[in-house]
Amino acid sequence: MRMRKKKWVPAFLENETEYLISDLKDFNDERPLYIEIGMGMGDFITESAGMHPDIFYVGLEREETCVARAIRKAREARVDNFRVILDDAGKIEELCNENSVDLIYLHFSDPWPKKRNHKRRLTYPPFLKQYEKILKDEGILILKSDNQDFFNDSLTYFEGSAFKLLETDYDYYREGEPMTAYQAKFRDEGKAICYAKYQIHKV
């Protein structure tokens, strides 16, 4: 999610010591670890953290304004099982230990529609290799998108990986489940959401 940087953001992040972390190399919480890669402004992940205190949530996002707004939401909701990493998704393998993550969310990633840019897609095979390394055996990856071409291409990318497809839905909605800002917008517009759930098998 690209957005204009607000003037208050740099100082806010510079002084943030509770929610903003650099990586998960020293993560030692006993709760399951769920990561949202490209969390946007944090609507889904902060609400999820409030609903599920038995799970530890981490959002990865490269846009500073999105990170700052997500932290504000977490603080307002008083959730303590949530942290944010301000970094690029391409570095996810460097930010996490191997076999440490229980679930990865990929919500409404940039579809990069032009063929020459497909390698930037967060479901492209090199990214899947990184997810394979950081997920625990039988860990879960959940993909949501409003772009059916990107979604169908992604299903093809997964076919050559260690991920097993558990479920697909081309008109996804679950009552009471938190939504990203994009998902809420698309639902209001009557736009269908594509959904896929995968499980990794490392044996």
Contact map, one row per residue, 1 for C-alpha under 8 A:
11100000000000000000000000000000000001010000000000000000000000100100000000000000000000000000000000000000000001000000000000000000000000000000000000000000000000000000000000000000000000000000000000000000000
11110000000000000000000000000000000000000000000000000000000000100000000000000000000000000000000000000000000000000000000000000000000000000000000000000000000000000000000000000000000000000000000000000000000
11111000000000000000000000000000000000000000000000000000000000101100000000000000000000000000000000000000000000000000000000000000000000000000000000000000000000000000000000000000000000000000000000000000000
01111100000000000000000000000000000000000000000000000000000000001000000000000000000000000000000000000000000000000000000000000000000000000000000000000000000000000000000000000000000000000000000000000000000
00111110100000000000000000000000000000000000000000000000000000011000000000000000000000000000000000000000000000000000000000000000000000000000000000000000000000000000000000000000000000000000000000000000000
00011111100000000000000000000000000000000000000000000000000000001000000000000000000000000000000000000000000000000000000000000000000000000000000000000000000000000000000000000000000000000000000000000000000
00001111110000000000000000000000000000000000000000000000000000000000000000000000000000000000000000000000000000000000000000000000000000000000000000000000000000000000000000000000000000000000000000000000000
00000111111100000000000000000000000000000000000000000000000000000000000000000000000000000000000000000000000000000000000000000000000000000000000000000000000000000000000000000000000000000000000000000000000
00001111111110000000000000000000000000000000000000000000000000011001000000000000000000000000000000000000000000000000000000000000000000000000000000000000000000000000000000000000000000000000000000000000000
00000011111111000000000000000000000000000000000000000000000000010000000000000000000000000000000000000000000000000000000000000000000000000000000000000000000000000000000000000000000000000000000000000000000
00000001111111100000000000000000000000000000000000000000000000000000000000000000000000000000000000000000000000000000000000000000000000000000000000000000000000000000000000000000000000000000000000000000000
00000001111111110000000000000000000000000000000000000000000000000001000000000000000000000000000000000000000000000000000000000000000000000000000000000000000000000000000000000000000000000000000000000000000
00000000111111110001000000000000000000000000000000000000000000000001000000000000000000000000000000000000000000000000000000000000000000000000000000000000000000000000000000000000000000000000000000000000000
00000000011111110000000000000000000000000000000000000000000000000000000000000000000000000000000000000000000000000000000000000000000000000000000000000000000000000000000000000000000000000000000000000000000
00000000001111111000000000000000000000000000000000000000000000000000000000000000000000000000000000000000000000000000000000000000000000000000000000000000000000000000000000000000000000000000000000000000000
00000000000111111111000000000000000000000000000000000000000000000000000000000000000000000000000000000000000000000000000000000000000000000000000000000000000000000000000000000000000000000000000000000000000
00000000000000111111100000000000000000000000000000000000000000000000000000000000000000000000000000000000000000000000000000000000000000000000000000000000000000000000000000000000000000000000000000000000000
00000000000000011111100000000000000000000000000000000000000000000000000000000000001000000000000000000000000000000000000000000000000000000000000000000000000000000000000000000000000000000000000000000000000
00000000000000011111100000000000000000000000000000000000000000000000001000000000011100000000000000000000000000000000000000000000000000000000000000000000000000000000000000000000000000000000000000000000000
00000000000010011111110000000000000000000000000000000000000000000000001000000000001111000000000000000000000000000000000000000000000000000000000000000000000000000000000000000000000000000000000000000000000
00000000000000001111111100000000000000000000000000000000000000000000000000000000001111000000000000000000000000000000000000000000000000000000000000000000000000000000000000000000000000000000000000000000000
00000000000000000001111100000000000000000000000000000000000000000000000000000000000011000000001000000000000000000000000000000000000000000000000000000000000000000000000000000000000000000000000000000000000
00000000000000000000111111000000000000000000000000000000000000000000000000000000000010000000001100000000000000000000000000000000000000000000000000000000000000000000000000000000000000000000000000000000000
00000000000000000000111111100000000000000000000000000000000000000000000000000000000000000000001110000000000000000000000000000000000000000000000000000000000000000000000000000000000000000000000000000000000
00000000000000000000001111100000000000000000000000000000000000000000000000000000000000000000001110000000000000000000000000000000000000000000000000000000000000000000000000000000000000000000000000000000000
00000000000000000000001111110000000000000000000000000000000000000000000000000000000000000000000000000000000000000000000000000000000000000000000000000000000000000000000000000000000000000000000000000000000
00000000000000000000000111111000000000000000000000000000000000000000000000000000000000000000000000000000000000000000000000000000000000000000000000000000000000000000000000000000000000000000000000000000000
00000000000000000000000001111100000000000000000000000000000000000000000000000000000000000000000000000000000000000000000000000000000000000000000000000000000000000000000000000000000000000000000000000000000
00000000000000000000000000111110000000000000000000000001000000000000000000000000000000000000000000000000000000000000000000000000000000000000000000000000000000000000000000000000000000000000000000000000000
00000000000000000000000000011111000000000000000000000000000000000000000000000000000000000000000000000000000000000000000000000000000000000000000000000000000000000000000000000000000000000000000000000000000
00000000000000000000000000001111100000000000000000000111000000000000000000000000000000000000000000000000000000000000000000000000000000000000000000000000000000000000000000000000000000000000000000000000000
00000000000000000000000000000111110000000000000000000111000000000000000000000000000000000000000000001100000000000000000000000000000000000000000000000000000000000000000000000000000000000000000000000000000
00000000000000000000000000000011111000000000000000000011110000000000000000000000000000000000000000011110000000000000000000000000000000000000000000000000000000000000000000000000000000000000000000000000000
00000000000000000000000000000001111100000000000000000011110000000000000000000000000000000000000000001111100000000000000000000000000000000000000000000000000000000000000000000000000000000000000000000000000
00000000000000000000000000000000111110000000000000000000111100000000000000000000000000000000000000001011100000000000000000000000000000000000000000000000000000000000000000000000000000000000000000000000000
00000000000000000000000000000000011111100000100000000000111100000000000000000000000000000000000000000001111000000000000000000000000000000000000000000000000000000000000000000000000000000000000000000000000
00000000000000000000000000000000001111100000000000000000001110000000000000000000000000001000000000000001111000000000000000000000000000000000000000000000000000000000000000000000000000000000000000000000000
10000000000000000000000000000000000111110000000000000000001111000000000000000000000000001000000000000000011010000000000000000000000000000000000000000000000000000000000000000000000000000000000000000000000
00000000000000000000000000000000000111111101100000000000001110000000000000000000000000000000000000000000001000000000000000000000000000000000000000000000000000000000000000000000000000000000000000000000000
10000000000000000000000000000000000001111110000000000000000010100110010000000000000000000000000000000000000000000000000000000000000000000000000000000000000000000000000000000000000100000000000000000000000
00000000000000000000000000000000000000111110000000000000000000001110110000000000000000000000000000000000000000000000000000000000000000000000000000000000000000000000000000000000000010000000000000000000000
00000000000000000000000000000000000000111111110000000000001000000110111010000000000000000000000000000000000000000000000000000000000000000000000000000000000000000000000000000000000100000000000000000000000
00000000000000000000000000000000000000011111111000000000000000000000010010000000000000000000000000000000000000000000000000000000000000000000000000000000000000000000000000000000011110000000000000000000000
00000000000000000000000000000000000000100111111100000000000000000000000000000000000000000000000000000000000000000000000000000000000000000000000000000000000000000000000000000000011110000000000000000000000
00000000000000000000000000000000000100100111111110000000111000000000000000000000000000000000000000000000000000000000000000000000000000000000000000000000000000000000000000000000010000000000000000000000000
00000000000000000000000000000000000000000111111111000000000000000000010011001010010000000000000000000000000000000000000000000000000000000000000000000000000000000000000000000000000000000000000000000000000
00000000000000000000000000000000000000000011111111100000000000000000000000000000000000000000000000000000000000000000000000000000000000000000000000000000000000000000000000000000010000000000000000000000000
00000000000000000000000000000000000000000001111111110000000000000000000000000000000000000000000000000000000000000000000000000000000000000000000000000000000000000000000000000000010000000000000000000000000
00000000000000000000000000000000000000000000111111111011100000000000000000000010110000000000000000000000000000000000000000000000000000000000000000000000000000000000000000000000000000000000000000000000000
00000000000000000000000000000000000000000000011111111000000000000000000000001010000000000000000000000000000000000000000000000000000000000000000000000000000000000000000000000000000000000000000000000000000
00000000000000000000000000000000000000000000001111111000000000000000000000000000000000000000000000000000000000000000000000000000000000000000000000000000000000000000000000000000000000000000000000000000000
00000000000000000000000000000000000000000000000111111110000000000000000000000000000000000000000000000000000000000000000000000000000000000000000000000000000000000000000000000000000000000000000000000000000
00000000000000000000000000000000000000000000000011111111000000000000000000000000100000000000000000000000000000000000000000000000000000000000000000000000000000000000000000000000000000000000000000000000000
00000000000000000000000000000011000000000000000000011111000000000000000000000000000000000000000000000000000000000000000000000000000000000000000000000000000000000000000000000000000000000000000000000000000
00000000000000000000000000000011110000000000000010011111100000000000000000000000100000000000000000000000000000000000000000000000000000000000000000000000000000000000000000000000000000000000000000000000000
00000000000000000000000000001011110000000000000010001111110000000000000000000000110000000000000000000000000000000000000000000000000000000000000000000000000000000000000000000000000000000000000000000000000
00000000000000000000000000000000111100000000100010000011111000000000000000000000111000000000000000000000000000000000000000000000000000000000000000000000000000000000000000000000000000000000000000000000000
00000000000000000000000000000000111100000000100000000001111100000000000000000000011110000000000000000000000000000000000000000000000000000000000000000000000000000000000000000000000000000000000000000000000
00000000000000000000000000000000001111100100100000000000111110000000000000000000011110000000000000000000000000000000000000000000000000000000000000000000000000000000000000000000000000000000000000000000000
00000000000000000000000000000000001111100000000000000000011111000000000000000000000111111000000000000000000000000000000000000000000000000000000000000000000000000000000000000000000000000000000000000000000
00000000000000000000000000000000000011110000000000000000001111110110000000000000000111111000000000000000000000000000000000000000000000000000000000000000000000000000000000000000000000000000000000000000000
00000000000000000000000000000000000001000000000000000000000111110010000000000000000001111000000000000000000000000000000000000000000000000000000000000000000000000000000000000000000000000000000000000000000
11100000000000000000000000000000000000010000000000000000000011111110000000000000000001000000000000000000000000000000000000000000000000000000000000000000000000000000000000000000000000000000000000000000000
00001000110000000000000000000000000000000000000000000000000011111111000000000000000001000000000000000000000000000000000000000000000000000000000000000000000000000000000000000000000000000000000000000000000
00111100100000000000000000000000000000001000000000000000000000111111100000000000000000000000000000000000000000000000000000000000000000000000000000000000000000000000000000000000000000000000000000000000000
10100000000000000000000000000000000000011100000000000000000010111111110000000000000000000000000000000000000000000000000000000000000000000000000000000000000000000000000000000000000000000000000000000000000
00000000000000000000000000000000000000011100000000000000000011111111111000000000000101000000000000000000000000000000000000000000000000000000000000000000000000000000000000000000000000000000000000000000000
00000000100110000000000000000000000000000000000000000000000000011111111100000000000000000000000000000000000000000000000000000000000000000000000000000000000000000000000000000000000000000000000000000000000
00000000000000000000000000000000000000001100000000000000000000001111111110000000000000000000000000000000000000000000000000000000000000000000000000000000000000000000000000000000000000000000000000000000000
00000000000000000000000000000000000000011110010000000000000000000111111111000000000000000000000000000000000000000000000000000000000000000000000000000000000000000000000000000000000000000000000000000000000
00000000000000000011000000000000000000000100000000000000000000000011111111100000000100000000000000000000000000000000000000000000000000000000000000000000000000000000000000000000000000000000000000000000000
00000000000000000000000000000000000000000000000000000000000000000001111111110000000000000000000000000000000000000000000000000000000000000000000000000000000000000000000000000000000000000000000000000000000
00000000000000000000000000000000000000000110010000000000000000000000111111111000000000000000000000000000000000000000000000000000000000000000000000000000000000000000000000000000000000000000000000000000000
00000000000000000000000000000000000000000000010000000000000000000000011111111111010000000000000000000000000000000000000000000000000000000000000000000000000000000000000000000000000000000000000000000000000
00000000000000000000000000000000000000000000000000000000000000000000001111111110000000000000000000000000000000000000000000000000000000000000000000000000000000000000000000000000000000000000000000000000000
00000000000000000000000000000000000000000000000000000000000000000000000111111100000000000000000000000000000000000000000000000000000000000000000000000000000000000000000000000000000000000000000000000000000
00000000000000000000000000000000000000000000010001000000000000000000000011111110000000000000000000000000000000000000000000000000000000000000000000000000000000000000000000000000000000000000000000000000000
00000000000000000000000000000000000000000000000000000000000000000000000001111111000000000000000000000000000000000000000000000000000000000000000000000000000000000000000000000000000000000000000000000000000
00000000000000000000000000000000000000000000010011000000000000000000000001101111110000000000000000000000000000000000000000000000000000000000000000000000000000000000000000000000000000000000000000000000000
00000000000000000000000000000000000000000000000000000000000000000000000001000111110000000000000000000000000000000000000000000000000000000000000000000000000000000000000000000000000000000000000000000000000
00000000000000000000000000000000000000000000000010001011100000000000000000000011111000000000000000000000000000000000000000000000000000000000000000000000000000000000000000000000000000000000000000000000000
00000000000000000010000000000000000000000000010010000001111000000000000001000011111100000000000000000000000000000000000000000000000000000000000000000000000000000000000000000000000000000000000000000000000
00000000000000000111100000000000000000000000000000000000111000000000000000000000111110000000000000000000000000000000000000000000000000000000000000000000000000000000000000000000000000000000000000000000000
00000000000000000011100000000000000000000000000000000000011110000010001000000000011111000000000000000000000000000000000000000000000000000000000000000000000000000000000000000000000000000000000000000000000
00000000000000000001111000000000000000000000000000000000011110000000000000000000001111100000000000000000000000000000000000000000000000000000000000000000000000000000000000000000000000000000000000000000000
00000000000000000001110000000000000000000000000000000000000111110010000000000000000111110000000000000000000000000000000000000000000000000000000000000000000000000000000000000000000000000000000000000000000
00000000000000000000000000000000000000000000000000000000000111000000000000000000000011111010000000000000000000000000000000000000000000000000000000000000000000000000000000000000000000000000000000000000000
00000000000000000000000000000000000000000000000000000000000111000000000000000000000001111111000000000000000000000000000000000000000000000000000000000000000000000000000000000000000000000000000000000000000
00000000000000000000000000000000000011000000000000000000000111000000000000000000000000111111000000000000000000000000000001000000000000000000000000000000000000000000000000000000000000000000000000000000000
00000000000000000000000000000000000000000000000000000000000000000000000000000000000000011111100000000000000000000000000000000010000000000000000000000000000000000000000000000000000000000000000000000000000
00000000000000000000000000000000000000000000000000000000000000000000000000000000000000111111111000000000000000000000000000000000000000000000000000000000000000000000000000000000000000000000000000000000000
00000000000000000000000000000000000000000000000000000000000000000000000000000000000000011111111100000000000000000000000000000000011000000000000000000000000000000000000000000000000000000000000000000000000
00000000000000000000000000000000000000000000000000000000000000000000000000000000000000000111111111000000000000000000000000000000011011000000000000000000000000000000000000000000000000000000000000000000000
00000000000000000000000000000000000000000000000000000000000000000000000000000000000000000011111110000000000000000000000000000000000000000000000000000000000000000000000000000000000000000000000000000000000
00000000000000000000011110000000000000000000000000000000000000000000000000000000000000000011111110000000000000000000000000000000000000000000000000000000000000000000000000000000000000000000000000000000000
00000000000000000000001110000000000000000000000000000000000000000000000000000000000000000001111111011000000000000000000000000000000001000000000000000000000000000000000000000000000000000000000000000000000
00000000000000000000000110000000000000000000000000000000000000000000000000000000000000000000111111110000000000000000000000000000000001000000000000000000000000000000000000000000000000000000000000000000000
00000000000000000000000000000000000000000000000000000000000000000000000000000000000000000000100111111000000000000000000000000000000011110000000000000000000000000000000000000000000000000000000000000000000
00000000000000000000000000000000000000000000000000000000000000000000000000000000000000000000000011111000000000000000000000000000000011111000000000000000000000000000000000000000000000000000000000000000000
00000000000000000000000000000000100000000000000000000000000000000000000000000000000000000000000111111100000000000000000000000000000001110000000000000000000000000000000000000000000000000000000000000000000
00000000000000000000000000000001111000000000000000000000000000000000000000000000000000000000000101111111000000000000000000000000000001110010000000000000000000000000000000000000000000000000000000000000000
00000000000000000000000000000001110000000000000000000000000000000000000000000000000000000000000000011111000000000000000000000000000000110011000000000000000000000000000000000000000000000000000000000000000
00000000000000000000000000000000111000000000000000000000000000000000000000000000000000000000000000001111100000000000000000000000000000100011110000000000000000000000000000000000000000000000000000000000000
00000000000000000000000000000000011110000000000000000000000000000000000000000000000000000000000000001111110000000000000000000000000000100001110000000000000000000000000000000000000000000000000000000000000
00000000000000000000000000000000011110000000000000000000000000000000000000000000000000000000000000000011111000000000000000000000000000000000111000000000000000000000000000000000000000000000000000000000000
00000000000000000000000000000000000111000000000000000000000000000000000000000000000000000000000000000001111110000000000001000000000000000000111100000000000000000000000000000000000000000000000000000000000
00000000000000000000000000000000000111100000000000000000000000000000000000000000000000000000000000000000111110000000000000000000000000000000011110000000000000000000000000000000000100000000000000000000000
00000000000000000000000000000000000000000000000000000000000000000000000000000000000000000000000000000000011111100000000000000000000000000000001111000000000000000000000000000000000001000000000000000000000
00000000000000000000000000000000000001000000000000000000000000000000000000000000000000000000000000000000011111100000000011000000000000000000000010000000000000000000000000000000000000000000000000000000000
10000000000000000000000000000000000000000000000000000000000000000000000000000000000000000000000000000000000111110000000011000000000000000000000000000000000000000000000000000000000000000000000000000000000
00000000000000000000000000000000000000000000000000000000000000000000000000000000000000000000000000000000000111111000010010000000000000000000000000100100000000000000000000000000000000000000000000000000000
00000000000000000000000000000000000000000000000000000000000000000000000000000000000000000000000000000000000001111110110110000000000000000000000000000100000000000000000000000000000000000000000000000000000
00000000000000000000000000000000000000000000000000000000000000000000000000000000000000000000000000000000000000111110110000000000000000000000000000000100000000000000000000000000000000000000000000000000000
00000000000000000000000000000000000000000000000000000000000000000000000000000000000000000000000000000000000000011111110000000000000000000000000000000000000000000000000000000000000000000000000000000000000
00000000000000000000000000000000000000000000000000000000000000000000000000000000000000000000000000000000000000011111110000000000000000000000000000000000000000000000000000000000000000000000000000000000000
00000000000000000000000000000000000000000000000000000000000000000000000000000000000000000000000000000000000000000111111000000000000000000000000000000000000000000000000000000000000000000000000000000000000
00000000000000000000000000000000000000000000000000000000000000000000000000000000000000000000000000000000000000011111111110000000000000000000000000000000000000000000000000000000000000000000000000000000000
00000000000000000000000000000000000000000000000000000000000000000000000000000000000000000000000000000000000000111111111110010000000000000000000000000000000000000000000000000000000000000000000000000000000
00000000000000000000000000000000000000000000000000000000000000000000000000000000000000000000000000000000000000000001111110010000000000000000000000000000000000000000000000000000000000000000000000000000000
00000000000000000000000000000000000000000000000000000000000000000000000000000000000000000000000000000000000000010000111111010000000000000000000000000000000000000000000000000000000000000000000000000000000
00000000000000000000000000000000000000000000000000000000000000000000000000000000000000000000000000000000000011110000111111110000000000000000000000000000000000000000000000000000000000000000000000000000000
00000000000000000000000000000000000000000000000000000000000000000000000000000000000000001000000000000000010011000000000111110011000000000000000000000000000000000000000000000000000000000000000000000000000
00000000000000000000000000000000000000000000000000000000000000000000000000000000000000000000000000000000000000000000000011111011000000000000000000000000010011000000000000000000000000000000000000000000000
00000000000000000000000000000000000000000000000000000000000000000000000000000000000000000000000000000000000000000000011111111111000000000000000000000000010010000000000000000000000000000000000000000000000
00000000000000000000000000000000000000000000000000000000000000000000000000000000000000000000000000000000000000000000000000111111100000000000000000000000000011001000000000000000000000000000000000000000000
00000000000000000000000000000000000000000000000000000000000000000000000000000000000000000000000000000000000000000000000000011111110000000000000000000000000000000000000000000000000000000000000000000000000
00000000000000000000000000000000000000000000000000000000000000000000000000000000000000000100000000000000000000000000000001111111111000000000000000000000000000000000000000000000000000000000000000000000000
00000000000000000000000000000000000000000000000000000000000000000000000000000000000000000000000000000000000000000000000001111111111100000000000000000000000001001000000000000000000000000000000000000000000
00000000000000000000000000000000000000000000000000000000000000000000000000000000000000000000000000000000000000000000000000001111111110000000000000000000000000001000000000000000000000000000000000000000000
00000000000000000000000000000000000000000000000000000000000000000000000000000000000000000001100000000000000000000000000000000111111111000000000000000000000000000000000000000000000000000000000000000000000
00000000000000000000000000000000000000000000000000000000000000000000000000000000000000000001100000000000000000000000000000000011111111100000000000000000000000000000000000000000000000000000000000000000000
00000000000000000000000000000000000000000000000000000000000000000000000000000000000000000000000000000000000000000000000000000001111111100000000000000000000000000100000000000000000000000000000000000001010
00000000000000000000000000000000000000000000000000000000000000000000000000000000000000000000100001100000000000000000000000000000111111110000000000000000000000000000000000000000000000000000000000000000000
00000000000000000000000000000000000000000000000000000000000000000000000000000000000000000000100111111000000000000000000000000000011111110000000000000000000000000000000000000000000000000000000000000000000
00000000000000000000000000000000000000000000000000000000000000000000000000000000000000000000000001111111000000000000000000000000001111111111000000000000000000000000000000000000000000000000000000000001000
00000000000000000000000000000000000000000000000000000000000000000000000000000000000000000000000001111100000000000000000000000000000011111110000000000000000000000000000000000000000000000000000000000001000
00000000000000000000000000000000000000000000000000000000000000000000000000000000000000000000000000100000000000000000000000000000000000111110000000000000000000000000000000000000000000000000000000000001110
00000000000000000000000000000000000000000000000000000000000000000000000000000000000000000000000000000000000000000000000000000000000000111111000000000000000000000000000000000000000000000000000000000011110
00000000000000000000000000000000000000000000000000000000000000000000000000000000000000000000000000001110000000000000000000000000000000111111100000000000000000000000000000000000000000000000000000000011100
00000000000000000000000000000000000000000000000000000000000000000000000000000000000000000000000000000111000000000000000000000000000000100111110000000000000000000000000000000000000000000000000000001111000
00000000000000000000000000000000000000000000000000000000000000000000000000000000000000000000000000000011110000000000000000000000000000000011111000000000000000000000000000000000000000000000000000001111000
00000000000000000000000000000000000000000000000000000000000000000000000000000000000000000000000000000011111000000000000000000000000000000001111100000000000000000000000000000000000000000000000000111100000
00000000000000000000000000000000000000000000000000000000000000000000000000000000000000000000000000000000111100000000000000000000000000000000111110000000000000000000000000000000000000000000000001111000000
00000000000000000000000000000000000000000000000000000000000000000000000000000000000000000000000000000000011100000000000000000000000000000000011111000010000000000000000000000000000000000000000011110000000
00000000000000000000000000000000000000000000000000000000000000000000000000000000000000000000000000000000001110000000000000000000000000000000001111110110000000000000000000000000000000000000000011100000000
00000000000000000000000000000000000000000000000000000000000000000000000000000000000000000000000000000000000100000000000000000000000000000000000111110010000000000000000000000000000000000100001111000000000
00000000000000000000000000000000000000000000000000000000000000000000000000000000000000000000000000000000000000100000000000000000000000000000000011111110000000000000000000000000000000000000000001000000000
00000000000000000000000000000000000000000000000000000000000000000000000000000000000000000000000000000000000000000000000000000000000000000000000011111111000000000000000000000000000000000000000001000000000
00000000000000000000000000000000000000000000000000000000000000000000000000000000000000000000000000000000000000000000000000000000000000000000000000111111100000000000000000000000000000000000000000000000000
00000000000000000000000000000000000000000000000000000000000000000000000000000000000000000000000000000000000000111000000000000000000000000000000010111111110000000000000000000000000000000000000000000000000
00000000000000000000000000000000000000000000000000000000000000000000000000000000000000000000000000000000000000000000000000000000000000000000000111111111111000000000000000000000000000000000000001000000000
00000000000000000000000000000000000000000000000000000000000000000000000000000000000000000000000000000000000000000000000000000000000000000000000000011111111100000000000000000000000000000000000000000000000
00000000000000000000000000000000000000000000000000000000000000000000000000000000000000000000000000000000000000000000000000000000000000000000000000001111111110000000000000000000000000000000000000000000000
00000000000000000000000000000000000000000000000000000000000000000000000000000000000000000000000000000000000000000000000000110000000000000000000000000111111111000000000000000000000000000000000000000000000
00000000000000000000000000000000000000000000000000000000000000000000000000000000000000000000000000000000000000000000000000000000000000000000000000000011111111100000000000000000000000000000000000000000000
00000000000000000000000000000000000000000000000000000000000000000000000000000000000000000000000000000000000000000000000000000000000000000000000000000001111111110000000000000000000000000000000000000000000
00000000000000000000000000000000000000000000000000000000000000000000000000000000000000000000000000000000000000000000000000111000000000000000000000000000111111111000000000000000000000000000000000000000000
00000000000000000000000000000000000000000000000000000000000000000000000000000000000000000000000000000000000000000000000000101001000000000000000000000000011111111110000000000000000000000000000000000000000
00000000000000000000000000000000000000000000000000000000000000000000000000000000000000000000000000000000000000000000000000000000000000000000000000000000001111111010000000000000000000000000000000000000000
00000000000000000000000000000000000000000000000000000000000000000000000000000000000000000000000000000000000000000000000000000000000000000000000000000000000111111100000000000000000000000000000000000000000
00000000000000000000000000000000000000000000000000000000000000000000000000000000000000000000000000000000000000000000000000001001100000000000000000000000000011111110000000000000000000000000000000000000000
00000000000000000000000000000000000000000000000000000000000000000000000000000000000000000000000000000000000000000000000000000000000100000000000000000000000001011111000000000000000000000000000000000001110
00000000000000000000000000000000000000000000000000000000000000000000000000000000000000000000000000000000000000000000000000000000000000000000000000000000000001101111100000000000000000000000000000000111100
00000000000000000000000000000000000000000000000000000000000000000000000000000000000000000000000000000000000000000000000000000000000000000000000000000000000000000111110000000000000000000000000000000111100
00000000000000000000000000000000000000000000000000000000000000000000000000000000000000000000000000000000000000000000000000000000000000000000000000000000000000000011111100000000000000000000000000011110000
00000000000000000000000000000000000000000000000000000000000000000000000000000000000000000000000000000000000000000000000000000000000000000000000000000000000000000001111100000000000000000000000000011110000
00000000000000000000000000000000000000000000000000000000000000000000000000000000000000000000000000000000000000000000000000000000000000000000000000000000000000000000111110000000000000000000000000111100000
00000000000000000000000000000000000000000000000000000000000000000000000000000000000000000000000000000000000000000000000000000000000000000000000000000000000000000000111111000000000000000000000001111000000
00000000000000000000000000000000000000000000000000000000000000000000000000000000000000000000000000000000000000000000000000000000000000000000000000000000000000000000001111110000000000000000000011110000000
00000000000000000000000000000000000000000000000000000000000000000000000000000000000000000000000000000000000000000000000000000000000000000000000000000000000000000000000111110000000000000000000111100000000
00000000000000000000000000000000000000000000000000000000000000000000000000000000000000000000000000000000000000000000000000000000000000000000000000000000000000000000000011111000000000000000000111100000000
00000000000000000000000000000000000000000000000000000000000000000000000000000000000000000000000000000000000000000000000000000000000000000000000000000000000000000000000011111100000000000000000111100000000
00000000000000000000000000000000000000000000000000000000000000000000000000000000000000000000000000000000000000000000000000000000000000000000000000000000000000000000000000111110000000000000000010000000000
00000000000000000000000000000000000000000000000000000000000000000000000000000000000000000000000000000000000000000000000000000000000000000000000000000000000000000000000000011111100000000000000000000000000
00000000000000000000000000000000000000000000000000000000000000000000000000000000000000000000000000000000000000000000000000000000000000000000000000000000000000000000000000001111100000000000000000000000000
00000000000000000000000000000000000000000000000000000000000000000000000000000000000000000000000000000000000000000000000000000000000000000000000000000000000000000000000000000111110000000000000000000000000
00000000000000000000000000000000000000000000000000000000000000000000000000000000000000000000000000000000000000000000000000000000000000000000000000000000000000000000000000000111111000000000000000000000000
00000000000000000000000000000000000000000011101100000000000000000000000000000000000000000000000000000000000000000000000000000000000000000000000000000000000000000000000000000001111100000000000000000000000
00000000000000000000000000000000000000000011000000000000000000000000000000000000000000000000000000000000000000000000000000000000000000000000000000000000000000000000000000000000111111110000000000000000000
00000000000000000000000000000000000000010111000000000000000000000000000000000000000000000000000000000000001000000000000000000000000000000000000000000000000000000000000000000000011111110000000000000000000
00000000000000000000000000000000000000001011000000000000000000000000000000000000000000000000000000000000000000000000000000000000000000000000000000000000000000000000000000000000001111111000000000000000000
00000000000000000000000000000000000000000000000000000000000000000000000000000000000000000000000000000000000100000000000000000000000000000000000000000000000000000000000000000000001111111100000000000000000
00000000000000000000000000000000000000000000000000000000000000000000000000000000000000000000000000000000000000000000000000000000000000000000000000000000000000000000000000000000001111111110000010000000000
00000000000000000000000000000000000000000000000000000000000000000000000000000000000000000000000000000000000000000000000000000000000000000000000000000000000000000000000000000000001111111111000000000000000
00000000000000000000000000000000000000000000000000000000000000000000000000000000000000000000000000000000000000000000000000000000000000000000000000000000000000000000000000000000000011111111100000000000000
00000000000000000000000000000000000000000000000000000000000000000000000000000000000000000000000000000000000000000000000000000000000000000000000001000000000000000000000000000000000001111111111110000000000
00000000000000000000000000000000000000000000000000000000000000000000000000000000000000000000000000000000000000000000000000000000000000000000000000000000000000000000000000000000000000111111111110000000000
00000000000000000000000000000000000000000000000000000000000000000000000000000000000000000000000000000000000000000000000000000000000000000000000000000000000000000000000000000000000000011111111000000000000
00000000000000000000000000000000000000000000000000000000000000000000000000000000000000000000000000000000000000000000000000000000000000000000000000000000000000000000000000000000000000001111111000000000000
00000000000000000000000000000000000000000000000000000000000000000000000000000000000000000000000000000000000000000000000000000000000000000000000000000000000000000000000000000000000000000111111100000000000
00000000000000000000000000000000000000000000000000000000000000000000000000000000000000000000000000000000000000000000000000000000000000000000000001000000000000000000000000000000000000000111111110000000000
00000000000000000000000000000000000000000000000000000000000000000000000000000000000000000000000000000000000000000000000000000000000000000000000001000000000000000000000001110000000000000110011111000000000
00000000000000000000000000000000000000000000000000000000000000000000000000000000000000000000000000000000000000000000000000000000000000000000000111000000000000000000000011111000000000100110001111100000000
00000000000000000000000000000000000000000000000000000000000000000000000000000000000000000000000000000000000000000000000000000000000000000000001111110010000000000000000111110000000000000000000111110000000
00000000000000000000000000000000000000000000000000000000000000000000000000000000000000000000000000000000000000000000000000000000000000000000011110000000000000000000001111110000000000000000000011111000000
00000000000000000000000000000000000000000000000000000000000000000000000000000000000000000000000000000000000000000000000000000000000000000000011100000000000000000000111110000000000000000000000001111100000
00000000000000000000000000000000000000000000000000000000000000000000000000000000000000000000000000000000000000000000000000000000000000000001111000000000000000000000111100000000000000000000000000111110000
00000000000000000000000000000000000000000000000000000000000000000000000000000000000000000000000000000000000000000000000000000000000000000001110000000000000000000011111000000000000000000000000000011111000
00000000000000000000000000000000000000000000000000000000000000000000000000000000000000000000000000000000000000000000000000000000000000000111100000000000000000000011110000000000000000000000000000001111100
00000000000000000000000000000000000000000000000000000000000000000000000000000000000000000000000000000000000000000000000000000000000100111111100000000000000000000111000000000000000000000000000000000111110
00000000000000000000000000000000000000000000000000000000000000000000000000000000000000000000000000000000000000000000000000000000000000001110000000000000000000000111000000000000000000000000000000000011111
00000000000000000000000000000000000000000000000000000000000000000000000000000000000000000000000000000000000000000000000000000000000100001100000000000000000000000100000000000000000000000000000000000001111
00000000000000000000000000000000000000000000000000000000000000000000000000000000000000000000000000000000000000000000000000000000000000000000000000000000000000000000000000000000000000000000000000000000111
